[in-house]
């Protein structure tokens, strides 16, 4: 009896092993399925480079880039002699519409023939409303203040504080789209 029980148990184990091996063999993926699975990671790889180009664009959509653009723009806009000698060009920091407006108004500006004329900008500060989330905005108004010191031959040096509201617009990077002088506010005006 012990022998019969042992043979029965051994027979059941062998049968279960054969059934298990058959099921395992049938459930293995076919060559076509394995080729399809191999192609899926390749598709993901082709999607990722376009995602990284979006990340590059989005990396410009932040407060750091906004401040950098403004810091480079202010001397180009307010110091004509600096703008003429700088490698940076003002067109890179403004929208097309604002640049065209500047070109139309260019004839109204007085050009200084005085070779000793110079302007120095210092104390550049930017103020953005506290609740503004730069990454979620496409237009941001930035209150900008700075001190200027203007020197010209035959005239004493003139110190003047300037307060302007600069509207920044985001497309591929932050660009100036409008400037409004608010200096009268800091001097007790409107």
C-alpha positions in Angstrom: 0.0 0.0 0.0 2.7 2.4 0.8 4.2 1.5 -2.6 0.9 2.2 -4.4 0.5 5.5 -2.6 4.0 6.5 -3.5 3.5 5.6 -7.2 0.2 7.5 -7.2 1.8 10.6 -5.8 4.7 10.3 -8.2 2.4 9.9 -11.1 0.4 13.0 -10.1 3.6 15.1 -9.7 4.7 14.0 -13.2 1.3 14.8 -14.7 1.3 18.2 -13.0 4.9 18.9 -14.3 3.8 18.0 -17.9 0.7 20.2 -17.6 2.7 23.1 -16.1 5.4 22.9 -18.8 2.8 22.8 -21.5 1.0 25.8 -20.1 4.3 27.7 -19.6 5.2 26.9 -23.3 1.9 28.1 -24.6 1.8 31.3 -22.6 5.3 32.4 -23.8 5.1 35.3 -26.3 5.5 34.5 -29.9 8.2 36.0 -32.1 5.7 38.6 -33.5 4.7 39.7 -30.0 8.3 40.0 -28.9 9.1 42.1 -32.0 6.1 44.4 -31.2 7.4 44.8 -27.6 10.9 45.6 -28.9 9.4 48.3 -31.1 7.5 50.1 -28.3 10.6 51.3 -26.5 11.9 52.7 -29.7 8.8 54.7 -30.2 9.2 56.1 -26.7 12.8 57.2 -27.6 11.6 59.1 -30.6 9.0 60.9 -28.5 11.5 62.0 -25.8 13.6 64.3 -28.0 10.6 66.4 -28.9 9.7 66.5 -25.2 13.2 67.8 -24.4 12.7 70.6 -27.0 9.5 71.6 -25.1 11.5 71.5 -21.9 14.0 73.9 -23.4 11.2 76.3 -24.4 9.6 76.0 -21.0 13.0 76.6 -19.3 12.8 80.2 -20.6 9.3 80.7 -19.0 10.4 81.6 -15.5 11.3 84.5 -13.3 15.1 84.1 -13.8 14.8 84.5 -17.5 12.4 87.5 -17.1 14.9 89.2 -14.9 17.8 88.4 -17.2 15.9 89.9 -20.2 15.1 93.1 -18.3 18.6 93.5 -17.0 20.0 93.3 -20.5 17.2 95.5 -22.0 17.4 98.5 -19.7 20.9 99.7 -20.7 20.1 99.1 -24.3 17.0 101.2 -24.2 18.1 104.0 -21.9 21.8 104.4 -22.9 22.1 105.1 -26.6 25.9 105.1 -26.6 26.0 101.7 -24.9 23.4 100.3 -27.4 25.6 101.4 -30.3 28.7 99.6 -29.0 27.1 96.6 -27.4 27.0 93.1 -29.0 23.5 92.7 -27.8 20.8 94.2 -30.0 17.6 95.7 -28.7 15.6 93.7 -31.3 16.4 90.5 -29.3 14.7 91.9 -26.2 11.5 93.4 -27.6 8.4 92.2 -29.5 8.1 93.0 -33.2 5.3 95.4 -32.6 7.2 97.4 -30.0 10.3 97.4 -32.1 8.3 98.9 -35.0 6.8 101.5 -32.7 10.3 102.4 -31.5 11.5 102.8 -35.1 8.6 105.1 -35.9 9.3 107.3 -32.9 13.1 107.3 -33.5 12.8 110.6 -35.4 11.4 112.3 -32.4 14.4 111.6 -30.2 17.1 114.1 -29.8 20.5 112.8 -30.7 23.4 113.9 -28.6 26.4 115.1 -30.6 28.2 115.8 -27.3 31.1 113.3 -27.2 31.4 113.7 -23.4 27.7 112.8 -22.9 27.3 109.6 -20.8 24.6 108.0 -18.7 25.2 105.6 -15.9 22.5 103.2 -14.6 22.6 101.8 -11.1 20.3 100.3 -8.5 18.2 98.3 -10.9 15.2 96.7 -9.2 12.1 94.8 -10.4 8.8 94.5 -8.6 6.2 92.0 -9.7 2.8 91.5 -7.9 3.2 88.8 -5.2 0.5 86.5 -6.5 1.9 86.4 -10.0 3.1 82.9 -11.0 5.5 83.7 -13.8 5.5 80.2 -15.3 1.7 80.4 -15.8 1.5 83.9 -17.3 2.1 85.2 -20.9 1.9 88.9 -20.0 3.5 90.3 -16.9 3.7 94.0 -15.8 7.0 94.7 -14.0 7.6 97.9 -12.1 11.2 98.7 -12.6 13.2 101.4 -10.8 16.8 102.5 -11.3 18.9 105.6 -10.7 20.6 107.4 -13.6 23.5 109.8 -13.6 23.8 111.9 -16.7 26.9 113.8 -17.5 27.5 116.2 -20.4 30.2 118.7 -21.2 29.3 122.2 -20.0 26.6 120.9 -17.8 26.6 119.6 -14.2 26.0 115.9 -13.6 22.3 115.2 -13.1 21.1 112.4 -10.9 17.5 111.2 -11.6 15.5 108.2 -10.4 13.5 106.5 -13.1 10.4 104.4 -12.4 8.8 102.6 -15.4 6.2 99.9 -15.8 7.4 97.4 -18.4 5.0 94.9 -19.9 6.7 91.6 -20.7 5.2 89.1 -23.2 6.2 85.5 -23.4 6.4 83.7 -26.8 9.7 81.8 -27.1 11.3 83.9 -24.4 10.3 87.0 -22.4 10.2 90.2 -24.5 9.3 93.8 -23.8 6.0 94.8 -25.4 5.2 98.1 -23.7 6.9 100.7 -21.5 5.1 103.4 -19.5 7.0 106.0 -17.6 5.8 106.2 -13.9 8.6 108.6 -12.7 6.0 111.2 -11.8 4.5 108.9 -9.2 7.8 108.6 -7.4 8.2 112.4 -7.4 4.8 113.1 -5.9 3.0 113.5 -9.3 -0.2 111.7 -10.5 
